[in-house]
Amino acid sequence: MKELDFDYLYKKYAHLLPSKDRDIYLLREAIFGYSEIRQYLENINGKVLEVGCGPGLLLNELSDIFPQNSYLGVDPFISSYEKFSNIFDSVNKVKFMKAKIEDLETTEKFDLIFSINVCEHVESWKSYIDKTQSLLSPNGISIILCPTYDLPYETHVIIPIIINKDITFKIFEKKIRAYEENLGIQGNWESVNFIKARDVKKYIQNKYDSKFDLYIHDRLFNRFTHDNFFLERHGILGKFCQFLYKIKLNRLIFNFLKIPFPYMKLEIKNFLK
């Protein structure tokens, strides 16, 4: 199956992106998202919805690689990516809507719904889960990939969480604002809802047919071995994670000792318990 290559994506999309750092971040995240989503598209011939699609880089590539599907991207800030939407709307397989998922009104049902690093920003992750489940077709599946806050660690800014969100902001305000300015995502901190995997598990365990991917940590740790931007962004911690992966200690920590990992991949099927 085709792999997404950074150089290929950069050559194709860089002239449309707003800044160098933002370019690299968006392209790297599209590559990561593709690696986690493609397996679900191999046997689908239907409708695919991405929540929080941003400029639609991933959807556009998916429409080329899996052309048998139709694709919809929903994002409340889609107008900030106008260059992309104008181009991609000319492709029949990709459409975009400016909306929050909670406010989306449609009679369509989707065979696959996914979001990448979005669920930690929605007003209510419970409402997000219930809404996306209501949009699934029979045998449809929803995939949620996002940071979690069971550990006192913030994965966007790469800082420890000190007691709570407000105190953490007061201590690290300068670093938080510098991160937002660098990537052009002002207000990112205010939107973070501090979602916890243990709370999600409690909410869905008697309600939906769901499964947490217990080896998402392994793939993210592996990312430190080949994604230099990802490694550099995490600094010393990235180097340490790279070392843990090489000696396979991450599996002992997160699978055997069951220490919470600050990221989750969750599959929820269209089946109410």
C-alpha positions in Angstrom: 0.0 0.0 0.0 1.2 3.5 -0.8 3.1 5.4 1.9 2.8 9.2 2.3 6.2 10.8 2.0 7.1 14.2 3.5 9.1 15.5 0.5 6.2 14.6 -1.8 3.6 16.4 0.4 5.9 19.4 0.9 6.4 19.9 -2.8 2.7 19.5 -3.4 1.3 21.7 -0.6 4.0 24.0 0.9 3.1 27.0 -1.3 -0.4 27.0 0.2 0.6 26.8 3.8 1.1 29.9 6.0 4.5 29.4 7.6 7.5 27.1 7.6 6.8 25.7 11.1 3.1 25.4 10.5 3.9 23.7 7.1 6.0 21.0 8.8 3.6 20.4 11.6 0.5 20.0 9.3 2.4 17.7 6.9 3.9 15.5 9.6 0.5 15.2 11.3 -1.1 14.2 7.9 1.5 11.5 7.5 0.8 10.2 11.1 -2.9 10.3 10.6 -2.6 8.4 7.3 -0.6 5.7 9.0 -3.3 5.2 11.6 -6.4 5.5 9.4 -5.5 3.7 6.2 -6.2 0.2 7.5 -9.9 1.1 7.9 -10.2 2.3 4.3 -9.0 -0.9 2.6 -12.4 -2.6 2.7 -14.7 0.4 2.6 -16.7 1.6 -0.3 -18.8 4.4 1.0 -18.7 7.6 2.9 -15.9 9.0 5.1 -16.1 11.9 7.5 -13.1 13.7 9.1 -13.9 15.9 12.1 -11.5 18.8 12.5 -10.1 18.4 9.0 -8.1 21.6 9.0 -6.9 22.3 5.4 -7.9 18.9 4.3 -4.5 17.6 3.4 -5.2 14.1 4.6 -8.6 13.9 3.0 -7.3 14.9 -0.3 -4.6 12.2 -0.2 -7.1 9.6 0.9 -9.4 10.5 -2.0 -6.5 9.8 -4.4 -5.4 6.5 -2.7 -9.0 5.2 -2.0 -11.0 6.8 -4.8 -14.0 4.5 -4.2 -15.2 6.6 -1.3 -16.7 10.0 -0.9 -15.2 12.3 1.7 -16.5 15.1 3.9 -14.3 17.3 6.1 -15.9 19.3 8.9 -14.1 22.1 10.7 -15.3 25.3 12.4 -12.3 27.2 11.2 -12.4 26.0 7.6 -12.5 29.5 6.2 -8.9 30.1 7.4 -7.9 27.4 4.9 -9.8 29.0 2.0 -7.0 28.3 -0.6 -7.3 24.6 0.1 -11.1 24.4 0.1 -11.4 26.2 -3.2 -9.0 23.7 -4.7 -10.3 20.6 -3.1 -14.0 21.4 -3.7 -13.2 21.0 -7.4 -12.6 17.3 -6.7 -15.9 15.4 -6.5 -14.7 13.1 -3.8 -13.8 15.8 -1.2 -16.3 18.3 0.3 -15.9 20.7 3.2 -18.3 22.2 5.7 -17.7 25.0 8.2 -19.3 23.6 11.4 -18.7 22.2 14.8 -19.4 18.5 14.8 -22.0 19.0 17.6 -23.9 21.4 15.3 -23.7 19.4 12.1 -27.1 18.7 10.6 -27.2 16.0 8.0 -29.2 13.0 7.1 -26.1 11.3 5.7 -24.6 8.2 7.5 -20.9 7.5 7.3 -19.0 4.2 7.2 -15.9 5.8 8.8 -15.7 8.8 11.0 -12.3 9.9 12.4 -10.6 12.7 14.1 -6.9 13.3 14.8 -5.9 15.5 17.7 -9.3 17.1 17.9 -11.3 15.5 20.7 -9.1 17.3 23.4 -10.4 20.6 22.0 -14.2 20.0 21.8 -16.4 21.6 24.4 -17.7 18.2 25.5 -16.0 15.0 24.5 -19.1 13.1 25.7 -21.3 15.0 23.2 -18.7 14.4 20.5 -18.8 10.6 21.0 -22.6 10.5 21.1 -22.9 12.8 18.0 -20.4 10.8 15.9 -22.1 7.5 16.9 -25.4 8.9 15.7 -23.8 9.6 12.3 -22.5 6.1 11.7 -24.0 3.8 9.1 -24.7 0.1 10.1 -21.4 -1.5 10.8 -19.7 1.9 10.7 -16.8 2.7 12.9 -15.5 5.9 14.6 -11.8 6.4 15.3 -10.6 8.9 17.9 -6.9 9.8 18.1 -6.0 12.4 20.7 -3.8 13.4 23.7 -5.1 12.5 27.1 -4.4 13.9 30.5 -4.3 10.9 32.9 -0.7 11.8 33.4 0.2 15.3 34.5 1.7 16.1 31.1 0.6 18.5 28.3 1.7 17.0 24.9 1.1 20.2 22.8 3.4 22.5 24.6 5.5 19.8 26.2 5.1 20.9 29.8 4.1 19.3 33.1 0.7 20.0 34.5 1.0 21.7 37.8 -2.1 21.0 39.9 -4.6 22.2 37.3 -5.0 24.1 34.0 -5.1 27.6 35.5 -2.0 27.2 37.7 -0.1 25.5 34.8 -1.0 28.5 32.6 0.3 31.0 35.1 3.6 29.2 35.4 4.1 28.5 31.7 2.2 31.4 30.1 5.2 32.6 28.1 6.0 29.2 26.7 2.3 28.5 25.9 1.9 31.7 24.0 5.2 31.3 22.2 4.0 27.8 21.1 0.7 29.2 19.8 2.4 32.1 18.0 4.9 29.8 16.3 2.2 27.6 14.9 -0.4 30.2 14.3 -2.9 28.6 16.6 -3.7 31.4 19.1 -6.2 30.3 21.8 -5.2 26.7 21.5 -4.6 26.4 25.3 -8.0 27.8 26.2 -9.7 25.1 24.1 -8.0 22.1 25.7 -10.5 20.2 27.8 -8.0 17.9 29.6 -9.8 14.7 28.5 -8.8 11.6 30.4 -8.8 8.1 29.0 -10.1 6.6 32.2 -13.1 8.9 32.1 -13.8 8.0 28.5 -13.6 4.3 29.3 -16.0 4.7 32.2 -18.5 6.6 29.9 -18.5 4.2 27.0 -17.9 0.8 28.6 -21.6 0.0 29.1 -22.9 2.1 26.2 -20.9 1.4 23.1 -18.9 -1.5 21.5 -15.4 0.0 21.8 -11.7 -0.8 22.0 -8.6 1.1 23.0 -5.5 0.4 21.0 -3.0 -0.7 23.6 0.0 -0.3 21.3 -0.5 3.2 20.1 2.4 4.1 22.4 4.7 1.8 20.5 4.0 3.5 17.2 4.4 6.9 18.7 7.7 6.0 20.3 8.8 4.6 17.0 8.0 7.9 15.5 10.9 9.4 17.5 13.3 7.2 15.5 12.4 8.6 12.0 10.5 11.9 12.4 13.2 14.5 13.3 10.6 17.3 13.6 8.6 15.3 16.2 11.9 14.4 18.0 13.1 18.0 18.1 9.7 19.3 19.3 9.9 17.1 22.3 13.5 18.0 23.2 15.2 16.0 25.9 12.0 14.0 26.5 12.0 12.9 22.9 15.6 11.6 23.2 14.6 9.7 26.3 11.6 8.2 24.6 13.8 7.2 21.7 16.0 5.4 24.1 13.1 3.6 25.8 11.8 2.4 22.5 15.2 1.0 21.4 15.4 -1.1 24.5 11.6 -1.9 24.4 11.1 -0.5 27.9 8.1 1.4 26.8 6.2 -1.9 26.5 7.1 -2.8 30.1 5.9 0.6 31.4 2.7 1.0 29.5 1.5 -2.6 28.9 2.9 -4.6 31.8 2.9 -2.0 34.5 -0.1 -0.3 32.9 1.1 3.3 33.5 -1.3 5.6 31.7 0.0 6.8 28.3 -0.8 10.5 27.4 -2.3 9.6 24.1 -5.2 7.3 23.0 -6.5 5.6 19.9 -10.1 4.5 20.4 -12.3 2.5 18.1 -16.1 2.7 18.6 -18.4 0.6 16.4 -22.0 1.4 15.6 -23.4 -1.0 18.1 -25.2 0.1 21.3 -24.8 -2.2 24.2 
